[in-house]
């Protein structure tokens, strides 16, 4: 009797001792094109020195445990065939070993939410990585201006929540497929990154809580960021007027969307199984900081709060039919709040507070049937009585004075 052929995927559970108190199941998915290893603890979380490796695995995920050692210097010896490697949300410390740069197959690296320190190795970004997540660590120092090489393959770069002090490297322009750039909560001092204006793939730009300065907007910006859906530049030192013509290039915010997908990075690499990582970002809504662990393709946001932008609110913002969040809190906008804001039919959050807006509340705001939060406080607005009751009936939450 012939032996039946093996199934394409076979799962094997191994009971591994990490210490006398910590045991867990390591699920090895032996697929026809690679090996995937996922560790799940049985009692508590594994702690201490990180030392379990599987050199033939294409997917290694050790996230959300209590490993408290440094990353081994010989790490390259265990990542010969690994596409995805995650040590996120542990208690790792020390620098990133330069030897990890020799893991030439590696496409997705997630070391976020640890206590890693030192400088980011230049060779790390110069490798084959498509997604790099180093958020919420203690990395310091400068990023070399030549850190991004001409063969850069990065699509997602998250350096948020560190202590990086430098200008934004101009060599980032070499990453022609970049979709997500998250630099929130660092000490980067630079002007607005107009040198990235030709990156047509950019969808998420987060510069919040740094030391960026001067005005935004770029010359000859006829096709700048047509796929942009999230831009956060809050808590910097930007000033001046927002160029109206610059806004008109953000086509994704103007178009109505039918399908919904999750923004992230997926790698399909020849004989290896596909692996993916989802992008995350922190947004401010209703005065609270919210961590979006998943960014869906229809979510759009503009956050220019806590700067020194002046002039009138551009009427072109009213063309953003797909915009969900508009936050212009704490600037020095003047004049009448734009009548065109009433055209943003999907808008759910509007904050124009702490500016110098005057005259009357536009009655067109009553058309915003999805609006759940509006803050117009600390301006110089005059109440329009004839429209007050219709506006109050529509808004679920309204701050006026």
C-alpha positions as CSV (number, residue, x, y, z in Angstrom):
1,X,0.0,0.0,0.0
2,X,1.5,3.3,-1.1
3,X,2.2,5.9,1.5
4,X,0.1,9.0,0.9
5,X,2.0,12.2,0.0
6,X,2.7,14.7,2.8
7,X,0.4,17.7,3.1
8,X,1.9,21.0,2.0
9,X,1.9,22.2,5.6
10,X,2.7,20.2,8.7
11,X,2.6,21.7,12.2
12,X,4.8,20.2,14.9
13,X,4.5,21.4,18.6
14,X,7.7,21.1,20.7
15,X,7.8,21.7,24.4
16,X,10.8,23.8,25.1
17,X,12.3,24.5,28.5
18,X,13.4,28.1,28.9
19,X,13.9,27.8,32.6
20,X,12.5,25.7,35.5
21,X,9.5,28.1,35.6
22,X,8.9,28.8,31.9
23,X,7.9,26.4,29.3
24,X,6.3,26.9,26.0
25,X,5.1,25.5,22.7
26,X,7.2,26.3,19.6
27,X,5.0,25.7,16.5
28,X,7.1,24.7,13.5
29,X,5.1,25.1,10.3
30,X,7.0,22.9,7.8
31,X,5.7,24.3,4.6
32,X,6.7,23.2,1.1
33,X,8.7,26.3,0.7
34,X,10.1,27.0,4.1
35,X,9.9,26.7,7.9
36,X,8.0,29.1,10.2
37,X,8.6,29.2,13.9
38,X,6.3,30.8,16.4
39,X,6.9,30.6,20.2
40,X,3.9,30.8,22.6
41,X,4.6,30.4,26.4
42,X,2.6,28.1,28.5
43,X,3.1,29.7,31.9
44,X,4.0,33.3,32.1
45,X,6.6,34.6,29.6
46,X,10.1,33.4,28.9
47,X,12.8,35.7,30.4
48,X,16.5,36.0,30.6
49,X,19.0,35.4,27.8
50,X,17.7,35.1,24.3
51,X,19.3,32.0,22.8
52,X,16.8,29.9,20.9
53,X,17.4,29.9,17.1
54,X,16.3,27.9,14.1
55,X,18.7,28.6,11.2
56,X,16.4,27.1,8.6
57,X,13.3,29.1,9.6
58,X,12.1,31.8,7.2
59,X,9.8,33.3,9.9
60,X,11.0,33.9,13.5
61,X,8.8,35.8,15.9
62,X,9.9,36.2,19.6
63,X,7.8,39.3,20.3
64,X,5.9,40.1,23.5
65,X,8.1,38.1,25.9
66,X,10.4,39.0,28.8
67,X,13.8,38.4,27.2
68,X,16.2,40.8,29.0
69,X,19.6,40.2,27.4
70,X,21.4,41.9,24.5
71,X,21.1,40.6,21.0
72,X,23.9,38.0,20.4
73,X,26.9,39.2,18.3
74,X,26.6,36.0,16.3
75,X,23.0,36.7,15.3
76,X,23.9,36.5,11.6
77,X,24.7,32.7,11.9
78,X,21.0,32.0,12.7
79,X,19.3,34.2,10.0
80,X,20.7,32.5,6.9
81,X,17.2,31.9,5.5
82,X,15.1,34.2,7.6
83,X,12.8,36.7,5.9
84,X,10.9,37.9,9.0
85,X,12.6,38.4,12.3
86,X,10.9,40.0,15.3
87,X,12.1,40.7,18.9
88,X,9.6,43.4,19.6
89,X,8.1,44.1,23.0
90,X,10.8,42.5,25.2
91,X,13.4,44.0,27.5
92,X,16.4,43.8,25.3
93,X,19.2,46.3,25.8
94,X,22.5,47.2,24.3
95,X,23.4,48.0,20.7
96,X,22.3,46.3,17.5
97,X,25.2,44.0,16.5
98,X,26.7,45.0,13.2
99,X,26.7,41.3,12.2
100,X,23.0,41.4,11.6
101,X,23.8,43.3,8.4
102,X,25.1,40.0,7.0
103,X,21.6,38.5,7.1
104,X,21.2,39.2,3.4
105,X,17.9,37.4,3.0
106,X,16.2,39.4,5.7
107,X,13.4,41.6,4.5
108,X,11.4,42.5,7.6
109,X,13.1,43.4,10.9
110,X,11.1,44.4,14.0
111,X,13.0,45.4,17.1
112,X,10.4,47.9,18.5
113,X,9.5,48.4,22.1
114,X,12.7,47.5,23.8
115,X,15.6,49.4,25.5
116,X,18.1,49.1,22.7
117,X,20.6,51.9,22.5
118,X,23.6,53.3,20.7
119,X,23.6,54.4,17.0
120,X,21.7,52.6,14.3
121,X,24.2,50.7,12.1
122,X,24.6,52.3,8.7
123,X,24.8,48.9,7.1
124,X,21.4,47.8,8.5
125,X,19.5,50.2,6.3
126,X,21.9,49.7,3.4
127,X,20.9,46.0,3.2
128,X,18.0,44.2,1.7
129,X,15.3,45.3,4.2
130,X,11.9,46.2,3.0
131,X,10.5,47.1,6.4
132,X,12.4,48.3,9.5
133,X,10.7,49.0,12.8
134,X,12.9,50.4,15.6
135,X,10.2,52.5,17.4
136,X,10.3,53.1,21.1
137,X,13.9,52.3,21.9
138,X,16.8,54.5,23.1
139,X,18.8,55.0,19.9
140,X,20.8,58.2,19.8
141,X,23.2,60.1,17.6
142,X,23.1,61.1,14.0
143,X,22.0,59.3,10.9
144,X,24.7,59.5,8.3
145,X,23.6,61.5,5.2
146,X,24.7,58.6,3.1
147,X,22.9,55.9,5.2
148,X,20.4,55.2,2.5
149,X,22.1,53.7,-0.6
150,X,21.0,53.8,-4.2
151,X,19.7,50.2,-4.0
152,X,17.4,51.0,-1.0
153,X,14.4,48.7,-0.9
154,X,12.7,50.1,2.1
155,X,8.9,50.5,1.9
156,X,8.3,51.1,5.7
157,X,10.6,52.9,8.1
158,X,9.7,53.5,11.7
159,X,12.3,55.3,13.9
160,X,9.7,56.9,16.3
161,X,10.2,57.3,20.0
162,X,14.0,57.5,20.1
163,X,16.5,60.2,20.7
164,X,17.9,60.7,17.2
165,X,19.5,64.1,16.6
166,X,20.3,65.1,13.1
167,X,18.9,66.5,9.9
168,X,16.8,64.1,7.8
169,X,19.3,62.3,5.5
170,X,18.9,63.5,1.9
171,X,19.9,60.0,0.8
172,X,16.4,58.9,1.8
173,X,15.4,59.9,-1.7
174,X,17.0,56.6,-2.9
175,X,14.2,54.6,-1.2
176,X,11.9,55.1,-4.2
177,X,9.3,52.6,-3.0
178,X,8.9,54.2,0.5
179,X,5.3,54.2,1.7
180,X,5.5,54.9,5.4
181,X,7.9,57.2,7.2
182,X,7.4,57.6,11.0
183,X,9.8,59.9,12.9
184,X,7.6,61.0,15.8
185,X,9.2,61.9,19.1
186,X,12.8,62.4,18.2
187,X,15.1,65.5,18.1
188,X,15.4,65.9,14.3
189,X,16.1,69.5,13.3
190,X,15.4,70.3,9.7
191,X,13.2,72.1,7.3
192,X,10.2,70.4,5.6
193,X,11.5,67.4,3.5
194,X,10.8,68.8,0.0
195,X,13.6,66.6,-1.3
196,X,11.1,63.7,-1.0
197,X,8.5,65.3,-3.2
198,X,9.0,62.9,-6.0
199,X,8.3,59.8,-3.9
200,X,4.9,59.0,-5.5
201,X,4.4,55.9,-3.3
202,X,4.5,57.8,0.1
203,X,1.2,57.2,2.0
204,X,2.1,58.0,5.6
205,X,4.4,60.9,6.7
206,X,4.7,61.5,10.5
207,X,7.1,64.2,11.7
208,X,5.3,65.0,14.9
209,X,7.2,66.2,18.0
210,X,10.6,67.1,16.5
211,X,12.3,70.4,15.7
212,X,11.3,70.9,12.1
213,X,11.0,74.6,11.2
214,X,10.1,77.2,8.5
215,X,7.2,76.7,6.1
216,X,5.8,73.7,4.4
217,X,5.1,73.3,0.7
218,X,7.5,72.7,-2.1
219,X,8.2,74.4,-5.4
220,X,7.1,72.7,-8.6
221,X,5.0,70.3,-6.6
222,X,2.7,69.3,-9.4
223,X,2.7,65.6,-8.5
224,X,3.8,65.5,-4.9
225,X,2.5,62.5,-2.9
226,X,-0.6,61.6,-4.8
227,X,-1.2,58.6,-2.6
228,X,-0.7,60.4,0.8
229,X,-3.4,59.5,3.3
230,X,-1.8,60.5,6.7
231,X,0.3,63.6,7.3
232,X,1.2,64.5,10.9
233,X,3.5,67.5,11.5
234,X,2.2,68.5,14.9
235,X,4.3,70.0,17.7
236,X,7.1,71.4,15.5
237,X,8.2,75.0,14.6
238,X,6.6,75.3,11.2
239,X,5.2,78.7,10.3
240,X,3.7,80.8,7.4
241,X,0.8,80.0,5.3
242,X,-0.2,76.6,3.9
243,X,0.3,76.8,0.1
244,X,-3.1,76.0,-1.5
245,X,-1.6,74.6,-4.7
246,X,0.5,72.1,-2.6
247,X,-2.6,70.6,-1.1
248,X,-4.2,69.9,-4.5
249,X,-1.6,67.2,-5.3
250,X,-2.9,64.9,-2.5
251,X,-5.2,63.0,-4.7
252,X,-6.0,60.1,-2.4
253,X,-7.7,62.5,0.1
254,X,-10.0,63.7,-2.7
255,X,-11.1,60.4,-4.1
256,X,-13.9,58.3,-2.8
257,X,-12.8,54.8,-1.9
258,X,-14.7,51.6,-2.2
259,X,-12.4,48.7,-1.1
260,X,-10.7,48.5,2.3
261,X,-7.3,47.1,2.9
262,X,-4.7,47.2,5.7
263,X,-1.6,49.3,5.0
264,X,1.6,47.3,5.5
265,X,4.5,45.5,3.9
266,X,4.1,42.0,2.4
267,X,7.0,40.1,0.9
268,X,6.7,37.3,-1.5
269,X,10.2,36.0,-2.3
270,X,10.5,33.3,-4.9
271,X,10.7,29.9,-3.1
272,X,10.0,31.4,0.3
273,X,6.6,31.8,2.0
274,X,5.0,35.2,2.0
275,X,5.4,37.3,5.2
276,X,4.0,40.6,6.2
277,X,4.1,43.4,8.8
278,X,1.4,45.9,9.4
279,X,2.2,49.6,9.9
280,X,1.3,51.4,13.1
281,X,1.1,55.1,13.9
282,X,0.1,57.3,16.9
283,X,-2.6,59.9,16.3
284,X,-4.1,62.6,18.5
285,X,-7.9,62.6,18.6
286,X,-10.2,64.4,21.1
287,X,-7.1,65.3,23.2
288,X,-6.0,61.7,23.5
289,X,-3.0,59.9,21.9
290,X,-4.3,56.8,20.2
291,X,-2.0,54.0,18.9
292,X,-3.4,52.7,15.6
293,X,-2.0,49.2,15.3
294,X,-3.5,48.9,11.9
295,X,-3.9,51.6,9.2
296,X,-6.7,50.9,6.8
297,X,-6.5,52.3,3.3
298,X,-9.5,54.5,3.7
299,X,-8.3,56.3,6.8
300,X,-7.1,59.8,6.1
301,X,-5.8,62.4,8.5
302,X,-4.2,65.9,8.5
303,X,-2.7,67.1,11.7
304,X,-0.9,70.5,11.6
305,X,-1.6,71.3,15.3
306,X,0.8,73.1,17.7
307,X,2.8,75.1,15.2
308,X,2.7,78.7,14.0
309,X,0.8,78.4,10.7
310,X,-0.9,81.6,9.8
311,X,-3.2,83.1,7.2
312,X,-6.6,81.7,6.3
313,X,-7.5,78.0,6.4
314,X,-7.1,77.0,2.7
315,X,-10.4,76.5,0.9
316,X,-8.8,73.7,-1.0
317,X,-9.1,71.5,2.1
318,X,-12.8,71.4,1.2
319,X,-11.9,69.2,-1.8
320,X,-10.8,66.4,0.5
321,X,-14.0,64.4,0.4
322,X,-12.3,61.3,1.9
323,X,-10.8,63.2,4.9
324,X,-11.7,61.8,8.3
325,X,-9.6,63.9,10.7
326,X,-8.6,67.6,10.4
327,X,-6.6,69.0,13.3
328,X,-5.4,72.6,13.1
329,X,-5.4,73.2,16.9
330,X,-3.1,75.9,18.4
331,X,-1.9,77.9,15.4
332,X,-2.5,81.5,14.4
333,X,-5.0,81.1,11.5
334,X,-7.0,84.2,11.0
335,X,-10.1,85.3,9.1
336,X,-13.2,83.3,8.5
337,X,-13.2,79.5,8.9
338,X,-13.4,78.2,5.3
339,X,-16.9,77.7,4.0
340,X,-15.6,74.8,1.9
341,X,-15.1,72.7,5.1
342,X,-18.8,71.8,4.8
343,X,-18.0,69.8,1.7
344,X,-15.9,67.2,3.5
345,X,-18.8,64.8,3.9
346,X,-16.8,62.0,5.6
347,X,-15.2,64.3,8.3
348,X,-15.5,62.9,11.8
349,X,-13.1,65.1,13.7
350,X,-12.5,68.8,13.4
351,X,-10.4,70.9,15.7
352,X,-9.9,74.6,14.9
353,X,-9.5,75.7,18.5
354,X,-6.9,78.1,19.8
355,X,-6.5,80.2,16.7
356,X,-7.6,83.7,15.7
357,X,-10.5,82.8,13.5
358,X,-13.3,85.5,13.4
359,X,-16.7,86.2,12.0
360,X,-19.5,83.6,12.0
361,X,-19.6,79.8,12.1
362,X,-20.2,78.7,8.5
363,X,-23.7,77.2,8.2
364,X,-22.3,74.7,5.7
365,X,-20.8,72.8,8.7
366,X,-24.3,71.6,9.4
367,X,-23.9,69.3,6.3
368,X,-21.3,67.2,8.1
369,X,-23.6,64.4,9.2
370,X,-20.7,62.1,10.3
371,X,-19.0,64.7,12.5
372,X,-18.7,63.5,16.1
373,X,-16.2,66.0,17.5
374,X,-15.8,69.7,16.7
375,X,-13.8,72.2,18.8
376,X,-13.9,75.8,17.8
377,X,-13.0,77.2,21.3
378,X,-10.6,80.1,21.9
379,X,-11.2,81.9,18.7
380,X,-13.1,85.2,17.9
381,X,-16.1,83.6,16.4
382,X,-19.6,85.1,16.5
383,X,-22.6,82.8,16.9
384,X,-25.0,82.6,14.0
385,X,-28.4,82.1,15.7
386,X,-30.4,81.1,12.7
387,X,-28.3,78.0,12.2
388,X,-27.4,77.2,15.8
389,X,-30.2,74.7,16.4
390,X,-29.6,72.7,13.2
391,X,-25.9,72.5,13.9
392,X,-26.5,71.4,17.5
393,X,-28.9,68.6,16.4
394,X,-26.3,67.1,14.1
395,X,-23.2,67.2,16.2
396,X,-22.9,64.5,18.8
397,X,-20.2,66.5,20.6
398,X,-19.7,70.2,20.2
399,X,-17.3,72.7,21.9
400,X,-18.0,76.3,20.9
401,X,-16.8,78.7,23.5
